[in-house]
Amino acid sequence: MVGRLSQRLGRRAGLTAGYAAGAVGGAGVVLAAAVDSVALLLLFLLVYGAGTATNLQARYAGADLVVPQRRGRAVSSVLVATTLGAVAGPNLVAVTGDAARHFGIPALAGPFGLAAIAYALAGTVLFALLRPDPLQVSRRIAAAELSEAVTAHPPRTGARALYTGGVMAGALTMVLTQIVMVAVMTMAPLHMQTHGHDLHATGLVIAVHIAGMYLPSPLTGLLVDRLGRTPVAAAAGLTLLVAGVVAATAPTDSVAALALALALLGLGWNLGLISGTAMITDALPLHSRAKTQGNVDLCVALAGAGGGIASGMILSATSYATLALGGGILALAIIPLVARRPRAKVAERNRQQQRLQALDARLGKS
C-alpha cells in the first residue's frame, strides 16, 4: 500500500502515511498491554509492521534522483543510517521499560511507546522537508526526455513488470537472502540458550549481526556501482554459504565463532539487498516504479515470514547445524539466477548512457 500510494501521490505521501500507521500501531500495542488484550495486541502489531515496511521503502526514495552509476551508493546512504537506530534501540529497552512501569504499563510495552514517537517524528520530518518530492521530480524530468521511447515501446507495468529480467533477478536475490538471513538468525538465540549461553552473550551476537547487516552499506554501495549488480549479488550468495558453514561448524561454547557466523550472515543480506534494490530500480520505468517496488518488498516480507516459520520446524526436526548449512546451500541459487539476467545491447546501452548524462545534468541544475 505504501508503494501504491507513493506511485499516485509521490514518496512524501507514501512514506508519511506508512510512518503514521507505524506510530498508530506502536501506540496501540501500548494500549493493548495496558488493558491486557491479546486480540488488540495482534491487531496493532499488524498495523505496527507498516513502520518496518516504510523503513524498507525509504531506500527506494534515496535512488530516485540519481543515475544508475550512483544508485548503489544512494541506497546505501539510507541503509547505513538505520545502524544508528538499530544500535541505540536495544540499549533503550531498560529505560523505556522503567518509564512504562512508572505509568502502570507492562515494561515490555515501553519500547513500543518509543517506536510510536519515533515513527511519528519520522513522518513529520518527511512531510515537512521532503520537498520537492523526489519521485515526482524524477518523473517530470524523465517524461520530457523519454516520452517518444515510451510511446513507441510501452514498458511493462504491474504484475507483468515482475517477470522482466532485471526485476525478477533483483526480487529473487532479495527473497533468497531474506529467507536465509531470517531463518538462521531467528534460531540463533534459541541455539545459544540451549547450550548454556546467557542473555548478555546472545545480545552481543545479535548486535554483531545487526552491525553486519547495515554498517557495510557504504562499501557495498560503492561495489555495486563500480563492479556491477551481478557480481555483488553473486558475492551475497557465497557470503551466506560461508556464514552457514561457520555457523554449522562453530563450537557450541564459542561466542566468538557464533558472532563471526552471524556477522557474515548480516553481510550477505546487505550485499543481496543493495544489489537487488539497484537491479529492480534500474529495470523499472518511473510510471510504475514505486508500485512494483512495493510488490517486491511484499514478496520479501512474506519470504522472511516463511523463513522464520520453517526455521523452527527444521531446528525441531534436525539441528541448528543442518539449518545453517541448508540455508547457505539455498543461497547459492542466487548465482545462476543473476547470471541469466539479460544484458542490454551495446547500441541501446550507449543511447541510454547519453540520456542518463543529460538527465544527470538537469538534476544537478534542479
Secondary structure as GFF3:
##gff-version 3
##sequence-region A 1 366
A	DSSP	alpha_helix	2	9	.	.	.	ID=ss1
A	DSSP	alpha_helix	11	35	.	.	.	ID=ss2
A	DSSP	alpha_helix	38	63	.	.	.	ID=ss3
A	DSSP	three_ten_helix	68	70	.	.	.	ID=ss4
A	DSSP	alpha_helix	71	91	.	.	.	ID=ss5
A	DSSP	alpha_helix	93	102	.	.	.	ID=ss6
A	DSSP	three_ten_helix	107	109	.	.	.	ID=ss7
A	DSSP	alpha_helix	110	129	.	.	.	ID=ss8
A	DSSP	alpha_helix	134	152	.	.	.	ID=ss9
A	DSSP	alpha_helix	158	161	.	.	.	ID=ss10
A	DSSP	alpha_helix	165	194	.	.	.	ID=ss11
A	DSSP	alpha_helix	199	214	.	.	.	ID=ss12
A	DSSP	alpha_helix	217	227	.	.	.	ID=ss13
A	DSSP	alpha_helix	229	249	.	.	.	ID=ss14
A	DSSP	alpha_helix	255	283	.	.	.	ID=ss15
A	DSSP	alpha_helix	289	317	.	.	.	ID=ss16
A	DSSP	alpha_helix	320	331	.	.	.	ID=ss17
A	DSSP	alpha_helix	334	339	.	.	.	ID=ss18
A	DSSP	alpha_helix	346	365	.	.	.	ID=ss19
###
